[in-house]
Amino acid sequence: MIVVRNEKLRDLTRYAVLIALTTVMTMLIQIPTPGTKGYLNLGDMVVFLAAMILGKKGGFVVGGVGSALADLLSGYSYYAPITFVVKGLEGFFAGALLDTKLGQKTPIIPTAIGGVWMAIGYYIAEIFMYGGKAALASIPGNMVQGLFGAVVAVVLSVALKRTKVFNS
């Protein structure tokens, strides 16, 4: 019989729920971006929440796995490896910066930086996939998506902190 300590089970459950939620929120509303054959979505807010709750490691795992899984399930399998890296690093960067004094005081800055990284990361990958002009066309939508996710995640984190979700 395997015995799992309560903290490990709690963390494993949080990872699973946040990965699933990232996948669902990424797939729930998809706004196509014609130039790159990609789509805008709401998954970033969950990636940032994961970074806030689980730290940089959790941000990476939830962002990478949850978002790549959504690509696989949505028929964008060619994006899945790129998404794993870009969204994983989005969560990692946000989580790492949230651990700083500035991040603790003003969480919108680390999450916004994560969102900006996401737009830059996809831009770099899409240069090789579609060329510079098409890749450049994806930046505004990705920036809006990332910054919207950052704002919503910060607002939700305040509400979740009041419910003691972050403290348990």
C-alpha positions in Angstrom: 0.0 0.0 0.0 1.3 3.4 -1.0 0.8 6.2 1.5 0.8 9.8 0.2 1.3 12.6 2.6 -1.6 15.1 2.6 0.5 18.0 1.2 1.6 15.9 -1.8 -1.9 14.7 -2.5 -3.2 18.3 -2.2 -0.5 19.6 -4.6 -1.1 16.7 -7.1 -4.8 17.5 -7.0 -4.1 21.2 -7.6 -1.9 20.4 -10.6 -4.5 18.1 -12.1 -7.4 20.5 -11.6 -5.4 23.5 -13.0 -4.1 21.5 -16.0 -7.7 20.4 -16.8 -9.0 24.0 -16.3 -6.2 25.4 -18.5 -7.2 22.9 -21.2 -10.9 23.7 -20.9 -10.4 27.5 -20.9 -8.1 27.3 -23.8 -10.7 25.2 -25.8 -13.9 27.0 -24.6 -13.5 30.1 -26.6 -11.2 30.1 -29.6 -10.9 33.1 -31.8 -9.1 32.2 -35.0 -6.1 34.2 -36.2 -6.0 33.8 -39.9 -2.4 34.8 -40.6 -0.9 32.1 -38.4 -3.7 29.5 -38.4 -3.7 29.8 -34.6 -6.3 31.1 -32.2 -6.8 33.4 -29.2 -8.1 31.9 -26.0 -8.7 32.3 -22.2 -6.2 29.8 -20.9 -3.6 32.3 -19.9 -5.5 33.4 -16.8 -5.4 29.8 -15.5 -1.7 29.6 -16.2 -1.1 32.8 -14.2 -3.3 31.5 -11.4 -1.2 28.3 -11.3 1.9 30.4 -11.0 0.4 32.2 -8.1 -0.8 29.1 -6.4 2.0 26.6 -7.2 4.9 28.8 -8.0 7.3 28.7 -11.0 7.4 24.9 -11.3 3.6 24.7 -11.2 3.3 27.6 -13.6 5.5 25.7 -16.1 3.8 22.3 -15.7 0.3 23.7 -15.8 1.0 26.2 -18.6 2.9 23.7 -20.8 0.9 20.6 -20.3 -2.6 22.1 -20.1 -2.1 24.4 -23.1 -0.4 21.8 -25.3 -3.1 19.3 -24.4 -5.7 21.8 -25.7 -3.8 22.1 -28.9 -3.7 18.3 -29.3 -7.5 18.0 -28.6 -8.4 21.0 -30.9 -6.6 19.7 -33.9 -3.6 22.0 -33.6 -1.1 19.2 -32.9 1.7 21.0 -34.9 1.5 23.8 -32.3 1.6 21.5 -29.3 5.5 21.4 -28.9 5.7 25.2 -29.4 2.9 25.8 -27.0 4.4 23.5 -24.4 7.6 25.6 -24.3 6.0 29.0 -24.8 3.2 28.6 -22.3 5.3 26.6 -19.9 7.9 29.4 -19.8 5.0 32.0 -19.5 4.0 30.3 -16.3 7.6 29.8 -15.1 8.5 33.4 -15.7 5.4 34.7 -14.0 5.9 32.3 -11.0 9.6 33.3 -10.6 8.8 37.0 -10.7 5.9 36.6 -8.4 8.4 35.3 -5.8 10.2 38.7 -5.7 9.3 41.7 -3.5 7.9 43.5 -6.5 5.8 40.5 -7.5 4.4 40.1 -4.0 3.5 43.8 -3.9 2.3 44.2 -7.5 1.4 40.9 -9.1 0.1 42.5 -12.3 3.7 43.2 -13.3 5.0 39.6 -13.3 1.8 38.3 -14.9 2.0 41.0 -17.6 5.6 40.1 -18.3 4.5 36.5 -18.7 1.9 37.6 -21.2 4.4 39.7 -23.1 6.8 36.7 -23.2 4.0 34.5 -24.6 3.4 36.9 -27.5 7.2 37.1 -28.2 7.6 33.3 -27.9 4.9 32.6 -30.5 6.3 35.4 -32.7 9.7 33.8 -32.8 8.3 30.3 -33.5 5.9 31.7 -36.2 8.7 33.5 -38.0 10.0 30.0 -39.0 6.5 28.6 -39.6 4.9 31.4 -41.6 7.4 34.2 -42.3 8.0 37.5 -40.6 4.9 39.4 -41.8 2.4 36.7 -40.7 4.2 36.3 -37.4 4.2 40.0 -36.8 0.4 40.0 -37.4 -0.1 37.6 -34.5 1.6 39.9 -31.9 -1.3 42.3 -31.1 -3.9 39.5 -30.5 -1.4 37.5 -28.4 -0.6 40.6 -26.4 -4.2 41.3 -25.7 -4.8 37.7 -24.8 -1.8 37.6 -22.4 -2.6 41.0 -20.8 -6.2 40.1 -20.4 -5.3 36.8 -18.7 -2.9 38.7 -16.4 -5.6 41.1 -15.3 -8.2 38.5 -14.8 -5.8 36.2 -12.9 -4.8 39.0 -10.5 -8.5 39.9 -9.8 -9.4 36.2 -9.3 -6.4 35.7 -7.0 -7.7 38.4 -4.7 -11.0 36.7 -4.5 -9.4 33.3 -4.0 -7.2 34.6 -1.2 -10.3 35.7 0.7 -11.6 32.1 0.5 -8.3 30.8 1.9 -7.6 28.7 -1.2 -4.1 30.1 -1.3 -3.4 29.6 2.4 -4.3 25.9 2.7 
